[in-house]
Amino acid sequence: MSMSRLRARWLLGLSVPTTPVFAEGLDEKVDRWMSPVSSGLSDIIFYKANLFGHDIPLIVLWLAVAATFFTIYLGFLNIRAFGQAIKLVRGDYHNPSHSGEISHFQAVATAVSGTVGIGNIGGVAVAISIGGPGAAFWLIVAGFLAMSTKLVECTLGVKYRRENPDGSVSGGPMYYLEAFLAKRNKPLLGKLLGGFYALALVIGCFGIGNMFQSNQAYAQFVNITGDESSFFADKGWLFGLLLGLVIGAVILGGIRSIARVAGKVVPFMAILYVVSAIVIIAMSAEFVPTAFAMMFSGAFTSDGMTGGMIGAMIVGFQRALFSNEAGIGSASIAHSAVQTDQPASEGIVSLLEPFIDTVVICTLTSLVIITTAYPYGLMDSGLEGIALTSAAFEHHISWAPYPLAIAGLLFAFSTAISWSYYGLKGWTYLFGEANYSQNIFKTIFCLFVMLGCMTNLTSVLNFSDAIVFLIAVPNIIGLYLYAPEVKREVNQYLAKVKSGEIASRRQKAQAETTGAGKEAKVA
């Protein structure tokens, strides 16, 4: 996340944000009705078992073990295929005549926009506050391992996608889970499992992919424009209406429109945040060697609140996996829309998503905290989350929190438009691809954007948060079952690239030039 999920915030000790309340009585009634259901489901999904003297959320262990397995099983493809991923993203192998709707770059931009969020700014600060600098080390390790999980689920997303009569495509875990069981003469069970995933995705997109994001966007906007003095301070409904109209204008055009916007917003917001963070780190350059030493030594001898190596590891893995969502399968829906006839090519491209989200952006946030908050005493200031990160920026440059707030606003916006597509594909799996059905979903989605700025339905958000992580259970099981098939698919693709059977544009151009030269010489 980075959707900075409420449950992730609770697990990491982050306070839930508040906004001006509209129709408070309705909020309380809905929360009171949903609270028992939300609490019960959350207690199950985020159950903590005591292992090695520490309370470990089992869902984190489930995702971490899978990421480790796929990294080893695939022979560290997250390293070996990294260069090929770069070539694919920059368009070296792009062929617009292939089925699909968007380019490799647009696919990864859309998926990144759904994961990079407030948690990359605030959640990392809380992780370090709890687990010490060593948590940052394990965060990087977890991000590295998660690259392999993404490769598996995104390869499957493309391989088992369905092409619609209008040229659009639909893919994701609901399709490859259904296909696995259908191949084994259990089509009804496959359809039920796919339907469960799709329904959970729709519920999740309205909550953590929509209301929470608009809530955060509203809070960031009010903060930028002057808190209580802001014109919008008591007009959440108006901000929500305007935001809903903007999001609606984007999502009405489908994945092509979403991808075009993501292709512009994601690089801008990433560069804005990365450059800002590097400037702050550079201003504390004398502490950088110490910061890396603290991250490494703290990873094995942490004296943080959780204590010891295991404590730092838990917090680091938790933050990373909640940030990049590897194992949930949502990103494979965006990657499924890519223009390619080689499923493995998009799986390789997806390696870049956890790398950007976790290894790069979360690591920069960690360094900002460790090089500034620690040496200048900000860790003892009582600040937490994004407030601590903002204070670290402000320590060096008084106006630095403003670009940080703008980045946060863009993070929330981009997450919402990406999750609108995820939810839409869950909706069409359940109710069909007809235009009127899609328009119904898009209208409801935009209404929930406005609702998120007007209300604080904590129980509803917690419920949607829990059910999104619940679908990681069948998805990971499916990935294990498909692992041999994915390994063959990827190895065959890389062998074809190496042999020249699959050639880049540059290789084709050189071959044509060489061929023309030979013909001229013979003539």
KELODREN-410437 format. One record per residue (C-alpha): x, y, z. Coordinates in pm, 1 decimal, padded with zeros to 6 digits. Layout:
N
((X; Y; Z))
...
This chain:
523
((00000.0; 00000.0; 00000.0))
((00103.1; 00178.1; -00054.5))
((-00228.6; 00206.1; 00032.5))
((-00165.0; 00275.4; 00391.5))
((-00428.7; 00043.0; 00517.8))
((-00602.3; 00108.7; 00848.2))
((-00518.9; -00240.4; 00966.4))
((-00155.6; -00192.8; 00872.4))
((-00167.8; 00138.5; 01059.2))
((-00311.0; -00038.8; 01364.1))
((-00051.8; -00316.5; 01350.5))
((00223.1; -00055.5; 01329.1))
((00076.1; 00168.1; 01597.7))
((-00040.3; 00447.5; 01367.4))
((-00339.6; 00650.3; 01476.9))
((-00640.3; 00651.4; 01244.3))
((-00681.3; 00988.3; 01068.4))
((-00981.3; 01201.3; 01138.2))
((-01175.3; 01436.9; 00917.0))
((-01466.1; 01674.2; 00972.1))
((-01773.1; 01455.1; 01027.6))
((-02089.4; 01485.4; 00821.7))
((-02409.3; 01319.7; 00949.0))
((-02240.5; 01195.5; 01266.8))
((-02541.5; 00998.3; 01374.1))
((-02529.1; 00790.3; 01055.5))
((-02156.0; 00726.9; 01104.2))
((-02214.7; 00595.3; 01453.1))
((-02503.8; 00373.6; 01346.5))
((-02309.9; 00216.5; 01059.8))
((-01998.5; 00172.3; 01273.7))
((-02200.3; 00016.1; 01555.3))
((-02363.9; -00228.4; 01312.1))
((-02039.4; -00316.3; 01134.1))
((-01811.3; -00322.1; 01437.7))
((-01876.0; -00683.7; 01552.4))
((-01838.2; -00817.4; 01196.3))
((-01529.8; -00606.0; 01127.6))
((-01361.5; -00692.6; 01456.9))
((-01433.7; -01063.5; 01419.5))
((-01295.9; -01083.8; 01066.5))
((-00993.8; -00868.9; 01153.2))
((-00912.7; -01083.9; 01455.4))
((-00906.8; -01389.6; 01229.0))
((-00717.9; -01245.3; 00931.4))
((-00460.6; -01056.1; 01138.1))
((-00429.0; -01317.8; 01412.1))
((-00093.0; -01302.1; 01587.7))
((00085.2; -01616.4; 01699.3))
((00370.7; -01611.8; 01947.4))
((00682.1; -01740.0; 01771.6))
((01040.1; -01698.6; 01897.1))
((00903.1; -01485.7; 02179.6))
((00732.1; -01237.2; 01947.1))
((00377.0; -01190.4; 01826.1))
((00381.9; -01247.1; 01450.3))
((00075.5; -01175.3; 01232.9))
((00022.8; -01503.8; 01049.3))
((-00080.2; -01327.6; 00728.8))
((00262.0; -01160.1; 00720.6))
((00431.0; -01496.6; 00773.7))
((00213.4; -01645.6; 00495.3))
((00321.6; -01376.8; 00248.4))
((00686.6; -01376.5; 00357.8))
((00728.7; -01755.0; 00325.7))
((00575.2; -01745.7; -00023.5))
((00806.2; -01463.4; -00134.9))
((01110.5; -01653.3; -00006.0))
((01000.1; -01978.3; -00172.8))
((00940.8; -01821.6; -00515.2))
((01273.3; -01636.5; -00503.2))
((01464.9; -01959.4; -00442.1))
((01248.5; -02180.3; -00665.4))
((01284.2; -01946.9; -00963.8))
((01659.8; -01922.4; -00918.1))
((01669.5; -01556.4; -00811.3))
((01502.2; -01429.0; -01126.7))
((01449.0; -01099.9; -00944.8))
((01822.2; -01045.2; -01004.5))
((01878.9; -01237.9; -01327.7))
((01587.5; -01087.0; -01518.7))
((01615.1; -00730.9; -01386.6))
((01797.1; -00604.2; -01695.3))
((01536.5; -00759.5; -01925.7))
((01263.4; -00588.5; -01721.1))
((01424.4; -00250.2; -01789.1))
((01442.9; -00323.9; -02163.2))
((01076.9; -00425.8; -02172.1))
((00959.1; -00116.5; -01984.6))
((01144.6; 00122.7; -02211.4))
((00966.5; -00036.4; -02508.0))
((01244.3; -00239.0; -02670.6))
((01008.7; -00531.7; -02731.6))
((00676.3; -00351.2; -02757.9))
((00447.6; -00455.2; -03041.5))
((00113.8; -00266.6; -03053.0))
((-00033.3; -00532.5; -03282.5))
((-00036.5; -00784.6; -02997.9))
((-00360.0; -00832.6; -02803.6))
((-00396.8; -00609.4; -02500.9))
((-00467.7; -00244.8; -02431.6))
((-00161.0; -00075.9; -02282.4))
((00219.3; -00078.0; -02303.9))
((00458.6; -00243.3; -02057.7))
((00544.9; 00098.6; -01913.9))
((00179.6; 00193.6; -01867.6))
((00105.2; -00141.0; -01703.3))
((00379.9; -00104.8; -01444.4))
((00292.0; 00263.5; -01388.7))
((-00070.5; 00169.6; -01320.6))
((00030.1; -00107.2; -01081.0))
((00283.0; 00115.5; -00901.3))
((00019.5; 00386.2; -00862.6))
((-00192.5; 00132.2; -00676.7))
((00081.8; 00047.9; -00425.6))
((00281.3; 00367.5; -00367.8))
((00092.7; 00568.0; -00109.0))
((00089.0; 00732.1; 00232.4))
((00236.6; 00419.2; 00388.6))
((00561.2; 00479.4; 00200.8))
((00589.0; 00809.3; 00388.8))
((00422.5; 00750.4; 00724.3))
((00420.4; 00374.4; 00769.3))
((00796.9; 00346.9; 00727.2))
((00852.3; 00604.6; 01001.7))
((00636.5; 00403.8; 01240.1))
((00815.3; 00080.9; 01148.3))
((01150.7; 00237.3; 01238.0))
((01007.1; 00385.1; 01557.4))
((00895.1; 00037.9; 01664.5))
((01166.3; -00188.8; 01525.6))
((01461.1; 00049.0; 01521.8))
((01687.6; 00116.7; 01220.2))
((01723.4; -00259.4; 01168.9))
((01362.0; -00271.2; 01051.0))
((01470.5; -00072.7; 00743.4))
((01718.6; -00346.4; 00651.2))
((01452.5; -00617.8; 00666.2))
((01213.9; -00392.7; 00476.9))
((01460.4; -00389.4; 00186.4))
((01506.0; -00767.2; 00205.7))
((01128.8; -00819.5; 00202.3))
((01090.4; -00589.2; -00096.8))
((01359.7; -00783.2; -00281.8))
((01187.6; -01116.4; -00212.3))
((00842.5; -00982.0; -00300.8))
((00962.3; -00916.4; -00655.4))
((00942.5; -01291.8; -00717.5))
((00584.1; -01322.6; -00594.9))
((00481.3; -01041.7; -00830.4))
((00650.6; -01218.3; -01121.3))
((00447.7; -01534.7; -01064.5))
((00106.1; -01372.1; -01023.8))
((00151.7; -01127.9; -01314.0))
((00270.8; -01399.6; -01552.3))
((-00044.3; -01594.4; -01468.8))
((-00258.0; -01282.1; -01501.3))
((-00155.3; -01241.6; -01865.5))
((-00157.1; -01611.5; -01952.6))
((-00513.4; -01671.7; -01833.9))
((-00668.3; -01337.5; -01925.0))
((-00979.1; -01326.2; -02141.9))
((-01015.4; -01120.4; -02454.9))
((-01352.2; -00949.5; -02492.6))
((-01529.7; -00889.5; -02826.5))
((-01454.4; -00515.6; -02810.6))
((-01077.8; -00577.3; -02787.1))
((-01054.0; -00516.0; -02413.2))
((-00910.8; -00782.2; -02182.5))
((-00992.5; -00905.1; -01834.0))
((-00745.1; -01087.1; -01615.0))
((-00636.7; -01145.8; -01259.4))
((-00648.9; -01411.3; -00986.9))
((-01021.5; -01481.4; -01035.1))
((-00943.9; -01602.5; -01388.4))
((-00632.3; -01809.1; -01321.9))
((-00779.8; -01964.6; -01006.1))
((-01090.9; -02060.6; -01201.9))
((-00880.1; -02198.9; -01488.4))
((-00674.2; -02422.1; -01258.0))
((-00982.2; -02597.3; -01121.6))
((-01159.8; -02603.4; -01457.1))
((-00865.4; -02797.3; -01605.1))
((-00919.5; -03056.0; -01331.5))
((-01289.0; -03103.3; -01409.8))
((-01408.3; -02884.8; -01124.0))
((-01545.0; -02583.7; -01313.4))
((-01815.9; -02501.2; -01058.1))
((-01566.3; -02492.7; -00771.8))
((-01336.8; -02278.1; -00987.2))
((-01617.5; -02036.2; -01061.5))
((-01707.8; -02013.5; -00691.7))
((-01345.4; -01946.8; -00593.1))
((-01308.3; -01687.0; -00867.6))
((-01636.5; -01529.8; -00759.0))
((-01523.6; -01512.0; -00397.1))
((-01202.6; -01337.3; -00498.7))
((-01392.1; -01095.0; -00723.8))
((-01648.4; -01009.6; -00453.5))
((-01377.3; -00949.4; -00193.8))
((-01195.6; -00728.8; -00444.9))
((-01506.8; -00517.0; -00505.9))
((-01564.5; -00472.3; -00131.2))
((-01199.5; -00385.9; -00078.9))
((-01189.3; -00134.4; -00361.8))
((-01478.3; 00064.6; -00213.4))
((-01306.6; 00077.7; 00125.7))
((-00927.3; 00086.6; 00134.2))
((-00902.2; 00154.3; -00239.6))
((-01149.2; 00441.1; -00235.5))
((-01287.0; 00588.2; 00088.3))
((-00958.0; 00572.6; 00274.3))
((-00772.3; 00727.1; -00017.9))
((-01018.5; 01016.2; -00059.5))
((-01007.1; 01064.5; 00317.9))
((-00627.9; 01093.2; 00304.8))
((-00637.5; 01318.5; -00001.9))
((-00879.3; 01551.5; 00178.6))
((-00662.5; 01559.4; 00491.4))
((-00349.9; 01635.3; 00285.5))
((-00527.9; 01910.0; 00090.1))
((-00657.5; 02080.6; 00404.1))
((-00308.1; 02058.5; 00553.6))
((-00154.2; 02225.3; 00246.7))
((-00412.4; 02504.1; 00237.3))
((-00397.0; 02599.3; 00603.1))
((-00579.1; 02356.9; 00834.1))
((-00882.1; 02518.4; 01004.4))
((-00844.5; 02838.9; 00803.2))
((-00885.6; 02649.4; 00477.4))
((-01204.0; 02709.2; 00280.0))
((-01244.9; 02330.7; 00255.3))
((-01184.8; 02263.5; 00627.0))
((-01556.2; 02207.8; 00692.6))
((-01658.7; 02118.6; 00337.4))
((-01552.8; 01758.3; 00295.4))
((-01857.5; 01695.7; 00079.9))
((-01747.7; 01963.9; -00169.3))
((-01390.3; 01839.5; -00189.0))
((-01522.3; 01486.0; -00227.1))
((-01756.3; 01593.7; -00505.1))
((-01476.9; 01765.2; -00698.0))
((-01238.1; 01474.2; -00642.7))
((-01507.6; 01230.0; -00748.8))
((-01563.0; 01424.1; -01071.0))
((-01189.4; 01424.0; -01149.0))
((-01156.7; 01052.5; -01076.2))
((-01473.3; 00986.5; -01276.4))
((-01332.5; 01171.0; -01577.6))
((-01029.0; 00942.4; -01563.3))
((-01193.7; 00606.7; -01501.9))
((-01476.4; 00651.0; -01752.5))
((-01221.2; 00598.9; -02029.3))
((-01126.1; 00257.0; -01891.3))
((-00776.5; 00115.0; -01852.3))
((-00636.6; 00314.4; -02145.8))
((-00735.2; 00641.4; -01976.9))
((-00620.2; 00522.1; -01632.4))
((-00287.2; 00406.1; -01777.5))
((-00230.1; 00735.8; -01959.4))
((-00288.9; 00932.8; -01638.8))
((-00081.7; 00690.5; -01429.9))
((00196.8; 00711.1; -01688.9))
((00220.8; 01084.1; -01622.0))
((00130.8; 01108.7; -01251.8))
((00344.1; 00819.5; -01125.4))
((00676.9; 00940.4; -01270.4))
((00601.8; 01296.1; -01152.0))
((00508.4; 01201.4; -00797.1))
((00791.9; 00949.5; -00771.6))
((01050.8; 01200.4; -00895.4))
((00906.9; 01470.1; -00667.6))
((00937.5; 01250.8; -00361.5))
((01266.0; 01084.2; -00453.9))
((01441.4; 01414.2; -00532.4))
((01303.7; 01574.2; -00214.7))
((01421.3; 01280.4; -00004.4))
((01768.0; 01277.6; -00163.5))
((01807.5; 01650.8; -00095.0))
((01718.9; 01598.6; 00273.0))
((01954.9; 01300.9; 00299.8))
((02231.8; 01501.9; 00131.9))
((02186.9; 01777.2; 00391.3))
((02264.0; 01515.7; 00657.3))
((02537.4; 01353.0; 00450.4))
((02772.1; 01319.6; 00747.0))
((02526.7; 01078.1; 00908.8))
((02473.9; 00854.6; 00602.8))
((02758.9; 00606.2; 00680.6))
((02632.9; 00581.8; 01038.3))
((02277.7; 00529.7; 00911.3))
((02378.3; 00230.2; 00699.5))
((02578.8; 00091.0; 00990.2))
((02276.3; 00128.6; 01219.5))
((02048.7; -00040.4; 00964.0))
((02281.2; -00338.6; 00927.7))
((02378.8; -00384.4; 01290.3))
((02024.6; -00314.2; 01407.2))
((01892.6; -00584.3; 01178.4))
((02066.7; -00844.2; 01392.0))
((02110.0; -00678.9; 01731.9))
((01819.4; -00433.1; 01742.5))
((01744.7; -00278.5; 02079.2))
((01417.6; -00126.6; 01955.6))
((01085.9; -00164.2; 02131.6))
((01025.4; -00505.8; 01980.7))
((01375.6; -00614.8; 02075.7))
((01622.3; -00830.2; 01889.0))
((01665.7; -00944.7; 01533.3))
((01327.5; -01121.3; 01513.2))
((01142.6; -00808.6; 01624.0))
((01312.6; -00588.9; 01365.7))
((01255.5; -00854.2; 01098.5))
((00882.4; -00879.3; 01173.7))
((00827.1; -00504.4; 01156.7))
((01035.5; -00466.1; 00840.2))
((00864.9; -00751.3; 00654.3))
((00524.6; -00633.4; 00773.7))
((00571.6; -00280.7; 00641.0))
((00717.3; -00400.8; 00310.0))
((00450.8; -00661.1; 00234.8))
((00165.9; -00429.8; 00331.6))
((00325.0; -00169.8; 00106.5))
((00381.4; -00363.8; -00215.8))
((00084.9; -00604.5; -00178.4))
((00280.6; -00896.5; -00326.1))
((00067.1; -01207.6; -00285.8))
((-00270.2; -01035.6; -00287.0))
((-00285.1; -01056.3; -00666.7))
((-00443.1; -00717.0; -00731.5))
((-00154.1; -00586.3; -00943.3))
((-00187.8; -00878.1; -01186.8))
((-00519.9; -00725.9; -01296.4))
((-00345.0; -00414.4; -01429.7))
((-00057.6; -00612.2; -01579.6))
((-00307.4; -00839.3; -01758.3))
((-00404.8; -00550.9; -01987.6))
((-00057.7; -00527.4; -02145.1))
((-00000.9; -00567.1; -02519.1))
((00203.5; -00885.6; -02547.0))
((00189.2; -01243.5; -02667.8))
((00445.5; -01354.9; -02409.6))
((00294.4; -01380.8; -02055.8))
((00638.5; -01418.4; -01898.5))
((00746.9; -01081.5; -02037.9))
((00495.0; -00900.2; -01818.8))
((00582.0; -01115.1; -01520.4))
((00939.7; -00995.9; -01560.4))
((00823.9; -00634.8; -01593.0))
((00633.7; -00666.6; -01264.7))
((00965.1; -00724.8; -01085.2))
((01010.4; -00349.5; -01098.8))
((00697.7; -00276.4; -00897.1))
((00817.6; -00389.2; -00548.4))
((01161.9; -00257.2; -00637.6))
((01025.2; 00095.2; -00694.6))
((00768.3; 00087.0; -00415.7))
((00972.7; -00077.6; -00142.1))
((01342.0; -00101.4; -00224.9))
((01366.1; 00257.4; -00357.0))
((01093.9; 00475.3; -00204.6))
((01064.7; 00306.0; 00135.0))
((01443.9; 00292.3; 00167.7))
((01473.2; 00665.3; 00096.8))
((01212.0; 00736.5; 00364.2))
((01410.4; 00517.1; 00604.0))
((01729.3; 00711.0; 00533.7))
((01550.4; 01043.8; 00581.2))
((01434.9; 00926.4; 00925.0))
((01764.4; 00770.2; 01034.4))
((01991.2; 01053.0; 00910.7))
((01774.7; 01332.5; 01050.5))
((01528.8; 01217.9; 01317.5))
((01787.6; 01019.2; 01513.0))
((02081.2; 01262.9; 01529.5))
((01861.2; 01568.9; 01587.6))
((01641.6; 01417.9; 01859.8))
((01315.3; 01401.8; 01662.9))
((01260.0; 01041.3; 01769.0))
((01193.2; 01169.1; 02121.2))
((00952.1; 01439.8; 02009.3))
((00641.6; 01224.1; 02040.1))
((00569.5; 01255.0; 01667.3))
((00461.4; 00947.5; 01472.4))
((00397.9; 00837.8; 01117.0))
((00384.6; 01100.4; 00846.3))
((00420.4; 01374.3; 01109.7))
((00766.9; 01238.7; 01197.5))
((00869.5; 01216.0; 00832.4))
((00739.4; 01568.8; 00772.1))
((00933.8; 01698.9; 01073.7))
((01251.9; 01539.7; 00936.5))
((01199.5; 01723.5; 00606.2))
((01115.5; 02049.3; 00783.8))
((01424.3; 02031.2; 01005.3))
((01640.0; 02117.3; 00703.6))
((01397.8; 02315.7; 00484.3))
((01106.7; 02498.2; 00643.1))
((00879.1; 02462.6; 00340.0))
((00976.2; 02101.7; 00261.8))
((00652.7; 01957.2; 00410.8))
((00457.1; 02117.6; 00124.8))
((00603.0; 01908.6; -00158.7))
((00573.3; 01612.8; 00079.2))
((00203.4; 01687.3; 00125.3))
((00157.3; 01727.7; -00250.7))
((00323.6; 01388.7; -00304.5))
((00090.1; 01239.3; -00044.3))
((-00211.1; 01390.2; -00221.4))
((-00097.1; 01243.9; -00553.4))
((-00026.1; 00907.6; -00390.4))
((-00386.1; 00890.1; -00266.3))
((-00531.1; 01000.1; -00602.0))
((-00326.9; 00753.2; -00806.3))
((-00411.6; 00467.0; -00571.2))
((-00782.9; 00538.6; -00610.0))
((-00779.9; 00534.7; -00990.3))
((-00582.5; 00209.8; -01000.1))
((-00811.0; 00038.7; -00751.1))
((-01113.2; 00154.5; -00949.2))
((-00987.6; -00070.8; -01229.7))
((-00920.5; -00361.2; -00993.9))
((-01271.1; -00328.7; -00852.0))
((-01420.7; -00293.5; -01199.9))
((-01266.2; -00621.1; -01314.7))
((-01401.9; -00792.1; -01003.2))
((-01742.5; -00640.6; -01081.9))
((-01741.8; -00751.9; -01447.2))
((-01638.3; -01102.6; -01344.1))
((-01951.3; -01116.1; -01129.5))
((-02198.5; -00919.3; -01342.3))
((-02066.2; -00928.0; -01697.2))
((-01880.2; -00693.5; -01931.7))
((-02181.6; -00494.3; -02058.6))
((-02124.8; -00117.3; -02074.6))
((-02425.2; -00038.3; -01854.1))
((-02290.4; -00272.6; -01585.0))
((-01949.0; -00105.1; -01595.3))
((-02106.2; 00241.8; -01577.5))
((-02308.0; 00140.8; -01271.0))
((-01986.9; 00038.2; -01095.5))
((-01803.3; 00356.2; -01195.0))
((-02089.4; 00573.3; -01066.5))
((-02097.1; 00392.7; -00733.1))
((-01719.2; 00420.6; -00706.7))
((-01728.8; 00798.4; -00754.3))
((-02006.0; 00832.3; -00493.8))
((-01790.4; 00643.9; -00245.5))
((-01505.9; 00888.9; -00316.3))
((-01729.1; 01169.2; -00189.8))
((-01848.2; 00958.5; 00103.6))
((-01487.1; 00902.2; 00211.1))
((-01435.5; 01276.8; 00252.9))
((-01760.0; 01319.4; 00446.4))
((-01752.4; 01033.3; 00694.6))
((-01519.3; 00829.8; 00911.2))
((-01655.8; 00477.0; 00880.4))
((-01367.9; 00305.5; 01060.0))
((-01538.0; -00033.9; 01090.5))
((-01627.0; -00037.9; 00721.0))
((-01266.4; 00039.7; 00626.9))
((-01131.4; -00222.3; 00866.9))
((-01370.5; -00479.1; 00719.6))
((-01267.5; -00403.1; 00361.5))
((-00903.4; -00406.2; 00467.6))
((-00933.1; -00749.5; 00627.0))
((-01120.8; -00904.7; 00337.0))
((-00857.3; -00784.5; 00087.9))
((-00586.6; -00962.6; 00285.9))
((-00811.3; -01268.3; 00319.9))
((-00788.4; -01325.1; -00056.8))
((-00412.0; -01361.8; -00022.7))
((-00478.3; -01709.1; 00118.3))
((-00635.6; -01869.5; -00192.8))
((-00416.0; -01659.8; -00422.3))
((-00091.3; -01782.4; -00267.5))
((-00215.9; -02142.3; -00276.2))
((-00288.1; -02094.6; -00646.0))
((00060.9; -01951.8; -00703.0))
((00221.4; -02255.6; -00537.6))
((00018.9; -02490.9; -00759.7))
((00108.0; -02296.1; -01073.8))
((00478.1; -02254.3; -00980.8))
((00617.6; -02529.0; -01212.8))
((00416.8; -02392.2; -01505.4))
((00538.6; -02037.9; -01444.4))
((00898.8; -02156.0; -01415.5))
((00875.9; -02328.2; -01754.4))
((00706.7; -02026.0; -01909.0))
((00971.8; -01782.3; -01788.8))
((01268.0; -02005.0; -01872.6))
((01135.6; -02064.8; -02225.8))
((01085.1; -01691.7; -02276.0))
((01437.1; -01604.2; -02157.2))
((01582.9; -01880.6; -02376.4))
((01405.7; -01733.5; -02681.3))
((01535.8; -01386.7; -02596.9))
((01889.8; -01521.1; -02558.9))
((01875.0; -01712.5; -02887.9))
((01733.7; -01412.9; -03073.8))
((01405.1; -01585.8; -03154.6))
((01240.6; -01301.3; -02964.4))
((01427.7; -00993.0; -03081.6))
((01417.3; -00634.4; -02967.4))
((01342.9; -00348.7; -03203.9))
((01711.7; -00264.1; -03214.4))
((01805.8; -00621.9; -03301.5))
((01542.5; -00631.5; -03576.8))
((01664.8; -00301.7; -03719.5))
((02024.8; -00425.2; -03719.8))
((01918.1; -00748.6; -03889.0))
((01732.1; -00557.0; -04157.5))
((02028.7; -00324.9; -04210.6))
((02269.9; -00617.0; -04231.2))
((02038.3; -00799.4; -04468.4))
((02008.0; -00493.5; -04694.1))
((02385.2; -00454.9; -04693.4))
((02436.4; -00814.3; -04798.7))
((02186.1; -00779.8; -05081.6))
((02360.5; -00465.6; -05206.6))
((02697.8; -00639.4; -05196.8))
((02568.2; -00935.8; -05394.8))
((02408.4; -00704.2; -05650.1))
